[in-house]
């Protein structure tokens, strides 16, 4: 399953996860509550079939959502 099942906001959260940000950091960056970020992460894991955050990050790299040679968006 690809990332096309994710909403724009879920893409943003997954990208931030792949950049190593914590839920708290993502919440601050996206101006959302930490509990909202936790909900987004749960939905992302379910939608893309990831076992955990690490697996979601692997999927983000494998699908090209993030690349090691490209600086993060802010």
N, C-alpha and C positions, 0 to 999 in steps of 0.2 A: 504494500500500500504506500502510495506517495504522500507528499505533503499537501497536495491539492485539497485534501479534506479539512485542512486547518483554516480558521478564519485569519484575517489580517492581524488581529491582536495576538492570536496564538502563534503566528509566525514570528512576531516581534518577541514574544516571551521565549520561544524556542531558540531564536538567534541569541538572545541574552544568556540563556542557559549555556549554550555552546561556547560563549565567550567567558564562561566561568563565573558569572554573576550569581550571587545568592538571591533567595526570594526577596529579602529586604532591599537589596540593591536594585533589583528589577522593579520592585514596587516604587521606589524613589524615582527611578529613571522614567517610568511610564505614568507616574502620578496616580497610582492605584494603591489600594490597601494590600498588605501582605497576604491576608486571607483570600483576596481576589486572585493574587498570583498563584497561590496554592491550588485554587480551583482550576485556573487555566492549566497549570502543570498536570493536574490529574486528568483533565480532558485531553490534553496533548498526548499523554502516555497511552490512554485508551484508544484514541483515534489512529495513532500511528503504530500501535501494537508494540510499544516499548515496555520492557520489564521494569525499568527504573530510569532515573535521570541520566545516568551514564549511557545507557543504551539509546536514549533520546538524542544525546549529543553525538553519538556515533552515527545515528541516522541523519542528523543534520549535516554532518560532514559528507557522508556517503551520497546524499542527494544534492549536494552543492549549495545548500542554504547558506552555509558558511565555509570559508576556505582559510587555511592557515596563513596565506600570503596576502590577505585583504584586511585592512584595518576595520574595526567595528564601526557601525553607524551610531550616531548620537543624536 
